[in-house]
């Protein structure tokens, strides 16, 4: 390309920046919904990104959208065929839909369980699983070839030869993939929501989010190795077995753990930042894909000792934001408008944009971070940022001075709105003082104490707001008001604390050690405590003599409620290690409390 000089070069550079308003060839459709699934194809050449109502197939090399799948809502699961030519989606009204991954054309639809889906290695069959049922269909015509009843399934996987189907849920189970029948469970395995076959088909690894890991011999259905991970940072939320069959990769809170098989000994922990919820392993190609909040997908390579970001795929919105941030500070951009008349307002526009760009850490910390602490400020900040981006896109050229100036005016209006928040903080403190006085009159000491805490919090936020470059106010008056509140109710709060201690004295006077700590952490905070056989413990004597104390939770986020009990055995005043049990239903049975 021939180089330009002088004023012609400056106009060309301005036109280049203005072109940022157009979508690039590697961008796909924007969405406000977070990605639920990011799934790599087996050859790592394609990637499916899915929200609850959309599925796009992307080309990994270019980042471009290859296909967008139609009529998918309430997406529960996504899986590629072994050759990457088709993709199965568990979606609305109890259906599993199969699409051509290149064209996005619907191939076949099956009705049945769709909470988890998997293709057989040869692509001829598809398995779909739900808590109480698993179905196997012919992938060509959608005809059901096997129906399997089970107690609770959250994942399904065909063996490498396609003969067996491994089921993960309340335990690790195996069933004939062609004939179906009664699943055969691995004795001693418990919760194993995630499962993975070794490449040679000799073993299956099961894992739960509670920290249980199992290596199961596929021939004997016996557990070869098991391990409990009690460190929350190393518990599993995704697993994959490497191509060598001797390495297990585990997705954790911090990144990826590398475990040796079959011993389950941890060899390394690889840090992978900002992985989000949507996450996919391709252990054969040693690639990880995960979604970011700004509709971008990162690809990370790993070799068992190091994780390295190799590519970032961006939606239209993410691509534009990144391009603006890069060019706004570039030497080419700074030199674009050498004409003094243009330079006076054009560069000013760019500087104002950089103040609001979330990629500019210096100003985000001052404006965006401060705004997020106040609902009203966040609303004002969001509205202005949307308006600014419209101005930036419509008026980002060297000839629209009035348009650029209107954007700067919008910035000034935002600043004034932000300043008004300072007055709002003062009002919040005054109202807290009034509510505290009313609480004291009605002997609601806890409420009065909470109002004082709130006033302290608002005062701290006001002090922080005062550090922003365009906000300066006197916080001394508010400080005096908060100090007065503390003084006026301080004595009464002390009385309230003493009154509460007196209320629990029948318990605290007889309980010691771990028993007292368990009582304070649970019963005293409103959590029911249960003994053997699901007997409710509520008296000082009960807490003093119980040899077993438990509590339980109910997870209602899935299709079927799931309970989990945590029990501790007590010997004297010493507490043992926790025993965790779980299952499907609204309430745990009495046998879970043992």
C-alpha positions in Angstrom: 0.0 0.0 0.0 1.4 3.4 -1.0 2.2 5.7 2.0 0.5 9.1 2.3 2.0 12.2 3.8 0.9 15.5 5.3 -2.8 16.3 5.7 -3.9 13.5 3.3 -2.2 11.0 5.7 -4.1 12.5 8.7 -7.5 12.2 6.9 -6.7 8.6 6.0 -5.8 7.7 9.6 -9.0 9.3 10.8 -11.0 7.3 8.3 -9.3 4.2 9.6 -10.4 4.9 13.2 -13.9 5.7 12.0 -14.1 2.3 10.4 -14.1 0.7 13.9 -17.8 1.2 14.0 -18.1 -1.7 11.4 -18.1 -5.4 12.4 -14.9 -7.3 11.5 -14.9 -10.6 9.6 -14.0 -12.5 12.7 -16.8 -11.1 14.9 -20.0 -13.0 15.7 -23.4 -11.7 16.9 -23.5 -9.8 20.2 -25.6 -11.0 23.1 -26.4 -9.6 26.5 -26.9 -13.2 27.9 -23.9 -14.9 29.6 -22.5 -18.0 27.9 -23.7 -21.2 29.6 -21.5 -23.6 27.4 -18.3 -23.3 25.5 -17.6 -26.6 23.8 -14.5 -27.5 21.6 -14.9 -30.0 18.8 -12.7 -33.1 19.1 -10.3 -31.8 16.4 -10.2 -28.3 18.2 -11.0 -26.6 14.9 -14.5 -25.5 15.8 -16.1 -24.2 19.0 -19.7 -23.9 20.1 -20.7 -21.0 22.3 -24.2 -21.2 23.8 -26.4 -19.0 25.9 -29.8 -20.2 27.2 -31.4 -19.4 23.9 -28.6 -19.2 21.2 -25.9 -21.5 19.9 -23.2 -20.3 17.5 -20.5 -22.4 15.8 -17.2 -20.6 15.4 -14.1 -21.4 13.4 -11.2 -21.4 15.8 -8.6 -20.3 13.2 -10.4 -17.2 12.0 -12.8 -16.6 14.9 -15.7 -16.1 12.4 -19.2 -17.5 13.0 -19.6 -20.6 10.7 -23.3 -21.2 11.7 -26.0 -20.0 14.1 -28.4 -22.7 15.1 -32.1 -21.9 14.9 -34.9 -22.7 17.3 -32.9 -23.5 20.4 -34.1 -22.3 23.7 -33.5 -23.4 27.3 -30.2 -24.9 26.3 -29.2 -27.7 28.7 -26.3 -29.4 27.0 -24.1 -29.2 23.8 -21.9 -31.9 22.3 -20.0 -32.4 19.0 -19.7 -35.7 17.1 -16.3 -37.2 17.0 -15.6 -35.9 13.4 -16.9 -32.4 14.3 -19.5 -32.5 11.5 -22.5 -32.4 13.7 -23.5 -30.9 17.0 -26.3 -32.1 19.4 -28.2 -29.6 21.6 -30.4 -30.5 24.5 -33.1 -27.8 24.5 -36.7 -26.8 25.0 -39.7 -29.1 25.5 -37.6 -32.1 26.3 -35.9 -32.3 22.9 -32.4 -33.2 21.6 -31.7 -31.5 18.2 -28.9 -32.5 15.9 -27.5 -29.8 13.5 -25.0 -29.8 10.7 -22.0 -27.9 12.2 -21.0 -26.4 8.9 -24.4 -25.1 7.6 -26.4 -24.9 10.9 -29.1 -27.0 9.2 -31.3 -29.1 11.5 -30.7 -32.8 10.8 -33.0 -34.6 13.2 -35.0 -34.1 16.4 -35.4 -36.6 19.3 -37.8 -36.4 22.3 -36.6 -37.5 25.7 -34.0 -36.8 28.4 -31.7 -33.9 27.5 -29.9 -32.7 30.6 -26.7 -34.3 29.2 -25.9 -35.4 25.7 -23.1 -37.4 24.0 -22.3 -38.9 20.6 -21.0 -42.5 20.2 -17.4 -42.6 18.8 -18.6 -43.6 15.3 -21.4 -40.9 15.4 -24.2 -43.4 14.8 -25.9 -43.0 18.2 -26.7 -40.2 20.6 -27.3 -40.6 24.4 -29.3 -38.2 26.4 -29.6 -38.2 30.2 -31.8 -36.7 32.9 -32.1 -37.5 36.6 -34.3 -40.5 36.3 -33.8 -41.7 32.7 -31.3 -42.2 29.9 -32.2 -42.8 26.2 -30.1 -43.9 23.3 -31.2 -42.8 19.8 -30.2 -43.6 16.2 -28.4 -40.3 15.2 -29.6 -40.6 11.6 -33.4 -41.0 12.0 -33.9 -40.1 15.6 -35.4 -43.6 16.5 -35.0 -44.6 20.2 -32.9 -47.8 20.4 -32.6 -48.1 24.2 -34.3 -46.7 27.3 -32.6 -47.0 30.7 -34.1 -46.2 34.1 -31.8 -44.9 36.7 -31.8 -43.1 40.1 -30.0 -39.9 39.1 -27.8 -39.0 36.1 -26.0 -35.8 35.4 -23.5 -36.9 32.7 -23.2 -39.6 30.0 -20.2 -40.9 28.0 -19.7 -43.7 25.5 -16.7 -46.0 25.9 -14.1 -45.6 23.1 -15.4 -48.8 21.4 -19.0 -47.6 21.7 -20.2 -50.8 23.5 -20.7 -49.3 27.0 -22.3 -46.2 28.3 -20.9 -44.7 31.6 -23.4 -42.7 33.7 -22.4 -40.1 36.3 -24.7 -39.0 39.0 -25.3 -40.4 42.5 -22.6 -42.9 41.6 -20.6 -44.2 38.6 -22.7 -46.7 36.6 -22.3 -48.8 33.4 -24.9 -50.1 31.0 -24.9 -51.8 27.6 -25.1 -49.0 25.0 -27.0 -51.1 22.5 -29.3 -53.3 24.6 -29.8 -51.0 27.6 -31.0 -52.9 30.7 -30.3 -52.4 34.4 -27.2 -50.2 35.1 -24.4 -51.8 37.0 -23.0 -49.5 39.7 -19.3 -49.3 40.8 -19.5 -50.5 44.4 -18.4 -47.8 46.9 -18.7 -44.9 44.5 -20.9 -42.0 45.6 -21.6 -38.7 44.0 -19.9 -38.5 40.6 -21.5 -35.8 38.4 -18.5 -35.7 36.0 -17.1 -38.8 34.2 -14.4 -39.4 31.6 -13.2 -42.6 29.8 -9.5 -43.4 29.4 -8.5 -43.6 25.7 -8.0 -47.4 25.9 -11.4 -47.9 27.5 -10.0 -49.7 30.5 -11.0 -47.2 33.2 -13.4 -44.4 34.0 -12.8 -41.5 36.3 -15.7 -40.0 38.2 -15.6 -36.8 40.2 -18.0 -34.7 42.2 -18.0 -31.0 43.1 -17.9 -32.1 46.8 -14.3 -33.4 46.3 -14.7 -37.1 45.6 -12.5 -38.7 42.9 -12.8 -42.3 41.7 -10.8 -44.4 39.3 -13.1 -47.3 38.2 -11.9 -50.5 36.4 -14.3 -50.8 33.5 -14.1 -54.6 33.3 -14.7 -55.5 37.0 -16.7 -52.3 37.9 -14.5 -52.1 41.0 -12.9 -48.9 42.3 -9.1 -49.0 41.7 -8.3 -45.7 43.4 -10.3 -43.1 45.3 -9.4 -39.7 46.8 -11.2 -37.0 48.7 -10.1 -33.4 48.1 -11.0 -31.2 51.1 -9.3 -28.0 49.7 -12.1 -25.9 48.1 -9.6 -24.4 45.5 -8.8 -27.9 44.1 -12.3 -29.4 43.9 -13.5 -30.4 40.5 -16.0 -28.6 38.2 -14.8 -30.4 35.0 -12.5 -33.3 34.1 -10.7 -34.8 31.1 -8.2 -37.7 30.6 -5.1 -37.0 28.5 -4.3 -38.9 25.3 -1.7 -40.9 27.2 -4.3 -42.3 29.6 -2.0 -41.6 32.5 -3.0 -37.9 33.2 -6.2 -36.4 34.5 -6.9 -32.7 34.0 -9.2 -31.2 36.5 -10.9 -27.8 36.2 -10.7 -26.0 39.6 -11.5 -22.6 41.0 -7.9 -21.4 40.3 -7.4 -23.1 36.9 -6.3 -26.6 36.1 -4.9 -29.4 38.3 -2.8 -32.1 36.7 -3.3 -35.5 38.4 -1.4 -38.8 37.8 -3.5 -41.9 36.9 -4.4 -44.2 38.4 -2.9 -42.9 41.7 -4.7 -39.6 41.6 -1.6 -37.9 42.9 -1.5 -34.2 42.1 1.5 -33.4 39.9 0.9 -29.7 39.1 -1.6 -26.8 39.4 -1.8 -24.5 36.4 -3.2 -21.0 37.0 -5.8 -19.9 34.5 -7.4 -16.6 35.4 -11.0 -15.5 34.7 -12.3 -18.9 33.6 -15.9 -18.0 34.2 -18.7 -20.7 34.2 -18.6 -21.7 30.5 -15.5 -23.9 30.1 -14.3 -26.8 27.9 -11.3 -29.2 27.9 -9.9 -30.9 24.8 -7.3 -33.1 26.5 -6.2 -34.8 23.3 -5.2 -31.5 21.7 -4.2 -30.0 25.1 -6.5 -27.0 24.7 -8.8 -25.2 27.1 -11.5 -22.8 26.0 -13.5 -20.5 28.3 -15.8 -17.5 28.0 -15.3 -14.1 29.3 -18.0 -11.6 30.4 -17.5 -9.4 27.4 -18.6 -12.0 24.8 -15.0 -13.1 24.2 -13.6 -16.7 24.2 -10.0 -17.4 25.2 -8.1 -20.5 24.1 -5.3 -21.7 26.4 -2.8 -24.4 25.6 -1.4 -26.6 28.4 1.2 -29.3 28.6 1.0 -30.5 32.2 3.5 -27.9 33.5 2.4 -24.6 31.9 -0.8 -22.9 30.7 -0.5 -20.2 28.0 -3.2 -18.1 26.3 -2.8 -18.6 22.5 -5.9 -16.9 21.0 -8.8 -14.7 21.9 -12.0 -14.9 19.8 -14.2 -11.8 20.1 -17.8 -10.8 19.4 -18.5 -7.5 17.6 -18.8 -5.6 20.8 -15.6 -7.0 22.3 -13.6 -6.4 19.1 -14.7 -2.8 18.8 -13.9 -2.1 22.5 -10.4 -3.6 22.1 -9.7 -1.7 18.9 -10.8 1.6 20.4 -8.6 1.1 23.4 -5.6 0.2 21.2 -5.8 3.0 18.6 -6.8 5.7 21.1 -3.3 5.6 22.6 -1.3 4.8 19.4 1.2 7.1 17.9 -0.6 6.9 14.5 -3.8 8.0 16.2 -2.1 10.9 18.0 -0.6 12.1 14.7 -3.8 11.6 12.7 -5.1 15.2 12.9 -2.1 17.4 12.5 -4.3 20.4 11.5 -4.5 22.5 14.7 -8.2 23.2 14.3 -9.0 19.5 14.2 -6.5 18.6 16.9 -8.1 21.0 19.4 -11.3 19.0 19.7 -10.5 15.6 18.1 -7.8 14.6 20.5 -9.9 15.9 23.4 -12.6 13.5 22.3 -10.2 10.6 22.3 -8.9 11.5 25.8 -12.5 11.8 27.1 -13.2 8.4 25.6 -10.2 6.8 27.3 -11.5 8.1 30.7 -14.6 6.0 30.2 -13.1 3.0 28.5 -13.2 0.0 30.9 -9.9 -1.2 29.4 -8.3 2.0 30.8 -7.5 0.8 34.4 -6.6 4.3 35.7 -9.9 5.9 35.1 -12.0 2.8 35.6 -10.7 2.6 39.2 -11.8 6.2 39.8 -15.2 6.3 37.9 -16.4 2.8 37.2 -15.3 1.2 40.5 -16.8 4.0 42.5 -20.0 4.0 40.5 -20.5 0.3 41.2 -20.8 0.9 44.9 -23.9 3.1 44.5 -27.0 1.9 42.6 -27.9 5.4 41.5 -24.3 6.0 40.4 -24.1 2.8 38.5 -27.3 3.6 36.6 -26.0 7.1 35.7 -22.6 5.6 34.7 -24.2 2.9 32.5 -26.6 5.4 30.8 -23.8 7.8 30.0 -21.5 5.1 28.8 -24.2 3.9 26.4 -24.7 7.4 25.1 -21.0 8.0 24.8 -20.5 4.8 22.7 -23.3 6.0 20.4 -21.6 9.4 20.0 -18.2 7.8 19.6 -19.5 5.6 16.8 -21.6 8.2 15.0 -19.2 11.2 15.3 -15.8 9.6 15.3 -14.4 11.5 12.3 -12.4 14.7 11.7 -15.2 16.7 10.2 -18.0 16.4 12.8 -17.0 19.0 15.4 -20.5 19.6 16.7 -21.1 15.9 17.1 -17.9 15.5 19.1 -18.8 18.5 21.3 -22.2 17.0 22.1 -20.4 13.9 23.4 -18.3 16.1 25.7 -21.4 17.9 26.9 -22.9 14.5 27.8 -19.7 13.8 29.8 -20.2 17.1 31.8 -23.8 16.1 32.5 -22.7 12.8 33.8 -20.2 14.5 36.1 -22.9 16.7 37.6 -25.1 13.6 38.1 -22.3 11.9 39.9 -21.7 14.9 42.2 -25.4 14.8 43.2 -24.7 11.3 44.6 -22.6 12.9 47.3 -25.7 14.7 48.5 -27.5 11.4 48.3 -25.0 9.9 50.7 -25.6 12.7 53.2 -29.4 12.0 53.0 -28.8 8.3 53.5 -26.9 9.0 56.7 -29.6 11.4 58.0 -32.3 8.8 57.4 -30.2 6.1 59.1 -29.9 8.4 62.1 -33.7 8.8 62.2 -34.4 5.1 61.9 -31.9 4.4 64.6 -33.7 6.7 67.0 -37.0 5.0 66.2 -35.5 1.6 66.8 -34.2 2.7 70.2 -37.7 3.8 71.2 -39.1 0.4 70.4 -36.2 -1.5 72.1 -35.0 -2.9 68.7 -31.3 -2.7 69.6 -30.1 -4.9 66.8 -31.8 -2.7 64.2 -30.3 0.4 65.8 -26.9 -1.2 65.7 -27.4 -2.1 62.0 -28.3 1.5 61.2 -25.1 2.7 62.8 -23.1 0.1 60.7 -24.8 1.4 57.6 -24.0 5.0 58.4 -20.3 4.0 58.9 -20.3 2.3 55.5 -21.8 5.3 53.7 -19.3 7.6 55.4 -16.5 5.4 54.2 -17.9 5.5 50.7 -18.2 9.2 50.9 -14.6 9.5 51.8 -13.7 7.3 48.9 -15.9 9.3 46.5 -14.1 12.5 47.7 -10.9 11.1 46.1 -12.3 11.4 42.6 -10.8 14.3 40.6 -14.0 16.2 40.0 -15.7 15.6 43.4 -14.5 17.6 46.4 -16.8 18.1 49.4 -16.5 18.6 53.2 -17.1 15.2 55.0 -16.5 16.7 58.5 -20.2 17.3 59.1 -21.2 13.8 58.1 -18.4 12.4 60.3 -19.8 14.4 63.3 -23.3 13.0 62.6 -22.1 9.4 62.6 -20.0 9.9 65.7 -23.1 11.3 67.5 -25.1 8.2 66.4 -22.5 5.9 67.8 -22.5 7.7 71.1 -26.2 7.9 71.5 -26.9 4.2 71.0 -23.6 2.7 72.1 -24.7 2.0 75.7 -28.0 0.5 74.5 -26.3 -1.7 72.0 -24.1 -3.0 74.8 -27.2 -3.8 76.8 -28.6 -5.6 73.7 -25.5 -7.8 73.4 -25.7 -8.7 77.1 -29.4 -9.5 76.8 -28.7 -11.9 73.9 -25.9 -13.6 75.8 -28.3 -14.1 78.7 -30.8 -15.7 76.3 -28.3 -18.4 75.2 -26.6 -18.9 78.6 -28.4 -22.2 79.3 -26.5 -23.6 76.3 -23.2 -21.7 76.5 -22.8 -22.5 80.2 -22.7 -26.3 79.6 -21.2 -26.6 76.2 -17.4 -26.5 75.6 -14.9 -26.9 72.8 -16.1 -28.0 69.4 -19.6 -28.5 70.7 -19.9 -24.9 71.7 -18.4 -23.8 68.4 -20.8 -26.0 66.4 -23.8 -24.6 68.4 -22.7 -21.0 67.9 -22.1 -21.5 64.1 -25.4 -23.3 63.5 -28.3 -23.3 66.0 -27.6 -19.9 67.4 -27.6 -18.5 63.8 -31.0 -20.1 63.0 -29.8 -23.4 61.4 -31.6 -26.5 62.5 -29.3 -29.2 63.9 -30.2 -32.9 63.6 -29.1 -36.0 65.4 -29.2 -39.7 64.5 -32.2 -40.8 62.5 -33.1 -37.1 61.7 -33.9 -36.2 65.3 -34.1 -32.5 65.9 -31.7 -31.3 68.6 -32.9 -28.2 70.4 -32.1 -28.4 74.2 -28.9 -27.8 76.1 -28.9 -31.4 77.2 -29.4 -32.6 73.6 -26.4 -30.6 72.4 -24.3 -31.8 75.3 -24.9 -35.5 74.9 -25.4 -35.9 71.1 -22.8 -38.2 69.5 -23.8 -37.1 66.0 -24.8 -33.6 64.8 -25.8 -32.7 61.2 -27.3 -30.0 59.1 -28.5 -30.2 55.5 -29.2 -28.0 52.4 -31.5 -28.3 49.4 -30.4 -27.3 45.9 -33.4 -26.3 43.8 -31.5 -24.9 40.8 -31.8 -28.0 38.7 -34.8 -29.9 37.2 -35.1 -32.0 40.4 -34.3 -30.8 43.9 -31.2 -32.3 45.4 -30.4 -32.6 49.1 -27.0 -32.8 50.9 -26.3 -33.6 54.5 -23.2 -32.8 56.4 -22.7 -34.8 59.6 -20.0 -34.8 62.3 -19.4 -37.4 65.0 -18.6 -36.1 68.4 -16.4 -37.8 71.0 -16.5 -35.8 74.2 -16.1 -32.2 73.1 -14.1 -33.1 70.0 -15.6 -33.0 66.5 -14.6 -35.5 63.8 -14.3 -35.1 60.1 -17.4 -34.4 58.1 -19.4 -37.1 56.3 -21.3 -35.8 53.3 -24.2 -37.6 51.7 -26.5 -36.4 48.9 -29.4 -37.5 46.8 -32.5 -36.4 44.8 -35.6 -35.1 46.6 -37.0 -32.3 48.7 -35.8 -33.6 52.0 -33.1 -36.2 53.1 -34.3 -39.5 54.5 -33.6 -40.4 58.1 -30.9 -42.9 57.0 -28.8 -40.0 55.7 -28.3 -38.9 59.3 -25.9 -41.5 60.6 
